[in-house]
Amino acid sequence: MVAAMASAVVQGRAVVPRRGRTSAAVAVAAAVACGTALLTGCSGTGAAAEGGGPDAKAADATQAVRGAAQTLVRAGSSHVTTAMRMASGGTWLTITGSGGFDYAKRRGELRLLLPKDAIGAEEHKPLIELLTPGALYMKDRGEGVPDGKWVRVDTTRLPDGNLVTGGATEPLAAAELLRGAQDVTLVGQETLDGTPVRHYRGTADIARAARAVDPAARGPLEAAAKGFTVTGVPFDAWLDGQGRLRRLTQRFTFSSAGTGKGAGQDVTVVSTTTFDGFGVAVPVTMPRPADIWTGKIVSSRPR
């Protein structure tokens, strides 16, 4: 079943979360003000972090995490690597990716690699994705799509905010979901790839995040709040001394679609995004209209 989820990325079938028996899936939201206390970096070096009581420390941790999206926007852009792990019985399948994202322009490019056994084949052609506001473009998506053609997915129609459907969580959407962070605790100070970071843990409420973003960008998260069977998303976030996300792991739970065996059962997807190389140029060349495939997408597996 989860193998089919991975193959859906290349075969034109959305992996859609459901509420009860209703299919669902998509898009994201906007950035948030980090606050005066975070202008020095959300590093927790203020009074609340050093000498405040438990309530003050919890508030400081929550403020740092909820401001992560806006801090990324101020950083401008970064290199990103992604990993999406899906449980299939006692086995985990992983889709990995790498690329860059421009947070100010809300667009980026990822190159995804599917696991060898995702659709029963030994090798899979890399999947190129362009992430843009309201749309996801996939190149070499699957059978039935001519070589070199792109498939455009209207993410406003996918009630998971592109949190899982594309095979990678859109980096800014992942950060904006933290706008709904609650029960945040500081796990401790660590070192990640040589960078000192603070490790935070908590749960992000999708509906709360949707209410916290700009109304113009609220739709995707509102859809995700209706689509997921579990709207609380456990997370671990690592922030550097400037309050920038360096790594973010989120656990999504939803019901599988379809009518066959396993339909309606809860599915767990663990998404990890790593951020580095802040300020790098992220050129994104949009496909020409003539290069966008509008024909039928064929699936080699029964639906």
For each residue, the residues with C-beta under 8 A, 3 or more apart:
1: 4 5 88 256 261 262 267
2: 5 6 86 87 88 93 267
3: 6 7 88 93 117 118 119 120
4: 1 7 8 301
5: 1 2 8 15 86 256 267
6: 2 3 9 86 93 95 114 115 118 119 167
7: 3 4 10 11 13 114 118 119 301
8: 4 5 11 12 13 14 15
9: 6 15 95 112 114 127 138 141 142 165 166 167
10: 7 114 118 119 124 127 140 141 142
11: 7 8 119 141 142 143 297 298 299 300 301
12: 8 141 142 144 145 151 297 298 299
13: 7 8 299 303
14: 8 25 153 158 165
15: 5 8 9 25 164 165 257
16: 23 24 25 158 159 160 165 227 257
17: 24 25 159 160 164 224 227 228 229 252 254 255
18: 21 22 23 24 227 229 254 255 256 257 264
19: 22 24 226 227 228 229 255
20: 229 255 264
21: 18 255 264
22: 18 19
23: 16 18 257
24: 16 17 18 19 159 160 223 226 227 228 254
25: 14 15 16 17 157 158 159 160 164 165 227
26: 155 156 157 158 159 160 161 162 163 165 220 223 224 227
27: 134 155 156 158 161 162 170 173 219 220 221 223 224
28: 155 161 162 163 170 172 173 176 217 220 221
29: 161 173 176 179 209 210 213 214 217 218 220 221
30: 69 176 213 214 216 217 218
31: 69 70 72 73 103 172 175 176 213
32: 66 67 69 70 176 179 212 213
33: 67 70
34: 38 39 42 67 70 71 74 243
35: 38 39 63 67
36: 39
37: 40 42 46 60 63
38: 34 35 41 42 63 64 67 71 243
39: 34 35 36
40: 37 43 45
41: 38 45 240 241 242 243
42: 34 37 38 63 64 67 68 71 239 242 243
43: 40 64 198 239 240 241 242 243
44: 48 49 60 61 64 186 198
45: 40 41 49 50
46: 37 49 50 60
47: 50 51 52 56
48: 44 52 56 57 59 60
49: 44 45 46 52 57 60 186
50: 45 46 47
51: 47
52: 47 48 49 55 56 57 60
53: 56 57
54: 57 58
55: 52 58 59
56: 47 48 52 53 59 60
57: 48 49 52 53 54 60 61 186
58: 54 55 61 62 184 185
59: 48 55 56 62 63
60: 37 44 46 48 49 52 56 57 63 64
61: 44 57 58 64 65 184 185 186 200 202
62: 58 59 65 66 181 182 184 202
63: 35 37 38 42 59 60 66 67
64: 38 42 43 44 60 61 67 68 198 200 239 243
65: 61 62 68 178 181 184 200 202 237 239
66: 32 62 63 178 179 181 212
67: 32 33 34 35 38 42 63 64 70 71 243
68: 42 64 65 71 72 175 178 237 239 243 244 245 248
69: 30 31 32 72 73 172 175 176 178 179
70: 31 32 33 34 67 73 74
71: 34 38 42 67 68 74 75 242 243 244 245
72: 31 68 69 75 78 103 171 172 175 244 245 275
73: 31 69 70 76 103 104 172
74: 34 70 71
75: 71 72 78 103 242 244 278 279
76: 73 102 103 104 278 279
77: 100 101 102 103 104 278 279 280 281 282
78: 72 75 100 101 103 171 244 275 276 277 278 279 280
79: 98 99 100 275 276 277 280
80: 98 99 100 101 108 110 171 273 274 275
81: 96 97 98 273 274
82: 95 96 97 98 110 112 168 169 171 271 272 273 274
83: 94 95 96 97 271 272
84: 94 95 96 164 167 168 169 269 270 271 272
85: 92 93 94 269 270 271 272
86: 2 5 6 92 93 94 95 267 268 269
87: 2 91 92 267 268 269
88: 1 2 3 91 92 93
89:
90:
91: 87 88
92: 85 86 87 88
93: 2 3 6 85 86 88 115 117 118
94: 83 84 85 86 115
95: 6 9 82 83 84 86 112 113 114 115 118 167 168
96: 81 82 83 84 112 113
97: 81 82 83 110 111 112 113 129 167 168
98: 79 80 81 82 110 111
99: 79 80 108 109 110 111 129
100: 77 78 79 80 108 109 277 280 281 282
101: 77 78 80 107 108 131 171 172 282
102: 76 77 105 106 107 108 282 284
103: 31 72 73 75 76 77 78 106 171 172
104: 73 76 77
105: 102 284
106: 102 103 132 133 172
107: 101 102 130 131 132 133 282 284
108: 80 99 100 101 102 130 131 170 171 282 284
109: 99 100 128 129 130 131 282 284
110: 80 82 97 98 99 128 129 131 168
111: 97 98 99 126 127 128 129
112: 9 82 95 96 97 126 127 128 129 167 168
113: 95 96 97 124 126 127
114: 6 7 9 10 95 118 119 124 127 167
115: 6 93 94 95 118
116: 121 122 123 124
117: 3 93 120 121
118: 3 6 7 10 93 95 114 115 121 124
119: 3 6 7 10 11 114 124 300 301
120: 3 117
121: 116 117 118 124
122: 116
123: 116
124: 10 113 114 116 118 119 121 127
125: 140
126: 111 112 113 140
127: 9 10 111 112 113 114 124 138 139 140 141 167
128: 109 110 111 112 138 139 140
129: 97 99 109 110 111 112 136 137 138 139 166 167 168
130: 107 108 109 136 137 139 150 284 286 287
131: 101 107 108 109 110 136 162 166 170 171
132: 106 107 135 136 137 284 286
133: 106 107 217
134: 27 154 155 156
135: 132 152 153 154 155
136: 129 130 131 132 152 153 155 162 165 166
137: 129 130 132 150 151 152 153 286 287 292
138: 9 127 128 129 141 150 151 153 166
139: 127 128 129 130 148 149 150 151 287
140: 10 125 126 127 128 145 147 148
141: 9 10 11 12 127 138 145 150 151 297
142: 9 10 11 12 145 297 298 299
143: 11 297 298 299 300
144: 12 295 296 297 298
145: 12 140 141 142 149 151 293 295 297
146: 149 293
147: 140
148: 139 140 291
149: 139 145 146 291 292 293
150: 130 137 138 139 141 287 291 292 293
151: 12 137 138 139 141 145 292 293 297
152: 135 136 137 292
153: 14 135 136 137 138 158 165 166
154: 134 135 157 158
155: 26 27 28 134 135 136 158 161 162 220
156: 26 27 134 219 220 223
157: 25 26 154
158: 14 16 25 26 27 153 154 155 161 162 165 223
159: 16 17 24 25 26 223 224 226 227
160: 16 17 24 25 26 163 164 165 223 224 227 228 252 254
161: 26 27 28 29 155 158 170 173 177 206 220 221 223 224
162: 26 27 28 131 136 155 158 165 166 169 170 173 220
163: 26 28 160 169 170 173 174 177 224 250 252 271
164: 15 17 25 84 160 169 252 254 269 271
165: 9 14 15 16 25 26 136 153 158 160 162
166: 9 129 131 136 138 153 162 170
167: 6 9 84 95 97 112 114 127 129
168: 82 84 95 97 110 112 129 271 273
169: 82 84 162 163 164 173 174 250 271 273
170: 27 28 108 131 161 162 163 166 173 174
171: 72 78 80 82 101 103 108 131 174 175 273 275
172: 28 31 69 72 73 101 103 106 175 176
173: 27 28 29 161 162 163 169 170 176 177 220 221
174: 163 169 170 171 177 178 248 250 271 273
175: 31 68 69 72 171 172 178 245 248
176: 28 29 30 31 32 69 172 173 179 209 213 221
177: 161 163 173 174 180 204 206 209 221 233 235 250
178: 65 66 68 69 174 175 181 204 209 235 237 248
179: 29 32 66 69 176 204 208 209 212 213
180: 177 204 205 206 207 208 209 210 211 212
181: 62 65 66 178 184 202 203 204 235
182: 62 202 203 204 205 208
183: 202 203
184: 58 61 62 65 181 200 201 202
185: 58 61 200 201 202
186: 44 49 57 61 198 199 200
187: 190 199 200 201 236
188: 198 199
189: 196 197 198 199
190: 187 196 197 198 199 238
191: 194 195 196 197
192: 195 197 238 246 247
193: 246 276
194: 191
195: 191 192 240 246
196: 189 190 191 240 241
197: 189 190 191 192 238 239 240 246 247
198: 43 44 64 186 188 189 190 238 239
199: 186 187 188 189 190 236 237 238
200: 61 64 65 184 185 186 187 236 237 238 239
201: 184 185 187 234 235 236 237
202: 61 62 65 181 182 183 184 185 234 235 237
203: 181 182 183 232 233 234 235
204: 177 178 179 180 181 182 208 209 232 233 235 250
205: 180 182 208 209 231 232 233
206: 161 177 180 209 210 221 224 225 228 231 232 233
207: 180 210 211 221 222 225 231
208: 179 180 182 204 205 211 212
209: 29 176 177 178 179 180 204 205 206 212 213 221
210: 29 180 206 207 213 218 221 222 224 225
211: 180 207 208 218
212: 32 66 179 180 208 209
213: 29 30 31 32 176 179 209 210 217 218 221
214: 29 30 217 218
215: 218
216: 30
217: 28 29 30 133 213 214 220
218: 29 30 210 211 213 214 215 221 222
219: 27 156 222 223
220: 26 27 28 29 155 156 161 162 173 217 223 224
221: 27 28 29 161 173 176 177 206 207 209 210 213 218 224 225
222: 207 210 218 219 225 226
223: 24 26 27 156 158 159 160 161 219 220 226 227
224: 17 26 27 159 160 161 163 206 210 220 221 227 228
225: 206 207 210 221 222 228 231
226: 19 24 159 222 223
227: 16 17 18 19 24 25 26 159 160 223 224 254
228: 17 19 24 160 206 224 225 231 252 253 254
229: 17 18 19 20 253 254 255 266
230: 233 252 253 254 266
231: 205 206 207 225 228
232: 203 204 205 206
233: 177 203 204 205 206 230 250 251 252
234: 201 202 203 250 251
235: 177 178 181 201 202 203 204 248 249 250 251
236: 187 199 200 201 247 248 249
237: 65 68 178 199 200 201 202 245 247 248 249
238: 190 192 197 198 199 200 245 246 247 248
239: 42 43 64 65 68 197 198 200 243 244 245 246
240: 41 43 195 196 197 243 244 246
241: 41 43 196
242: 41 42 43 71 75
243: 34 38 41 42 43 64 67 68 71 239 240
244: 68 71 72 75 78 239 240 275 278
245: 68 71 72 175 237 238 239 248 273 275
246: 192 193 195 197 238 239 240 274 275 276
247: 192 197 236 237 238 272 273 274 275
248: 68 174 175 178 235 236 237 238 245 272 273 275
249: 235 236 237 270 271 272
250: 163 169 174 177 204 233 234 235 270 271 272
251: 233 234 235 268 269 270 271
252: 17 160 163 164 228 230 233 268 269 270 271
253: 228 229 230 266 267 268 269
254: 17 18 24 160 164 227 228 229 230 266 267 269
255: 17 18 19 20 21 229 264 265 266 267
256: 1 5 18 262 263 264 265 266 267
257: 15 16 18 23 263
258: 262 263 303
259: 263
260: 263
261: 1
262: 1 256 258 265
263: 256 257 258 259 260
264: 18 20 21 255 256
265: 255 256 262
266: 229 230 253 254 255 256
267: 1 2 5 86 87 253 254 255 256
268: 86 87 251 252 253
269: 84 85 86 87 164 251 252 253 254
270: 84 85 249 250 251 252
271: 82 83 84 85 163 164 168 169 174 249 250 251 252
272: 82 83 84 85 247 248 249 250
273: 80 81 82 168 169 171 174 245 247 248
274: 80 81 82 246 247
275: 72 78 79 80 171 244 245 246 247 248 278
276: 78 79 193 246
277: 78 79 100 280
278: 75 76 77 78 244 275
279: 75 76 77 78
280: 77 78 79 100 277
281: 77 100
282: 77 100 101 102 107 108 109
283:
284: 102 105 107 108 109 130 132
285:
286: 130 132 137
287: 130 137 139 150 291 292
288: 291 292
289: 292
290:
291: 148 149 150 287 288
292: 137 149 150 151 152 287 288 289
293: 145 146 149 150 151 297
294:
295: 144 145
296: 144
297: 11 12 141 142 143 144 145 151 293
298: 11 12 142 143 144
299: 11 12 13 142 143 302 303
300: 11 119 143
301: 4 7 11 119
302: 299
303: 13 258 299
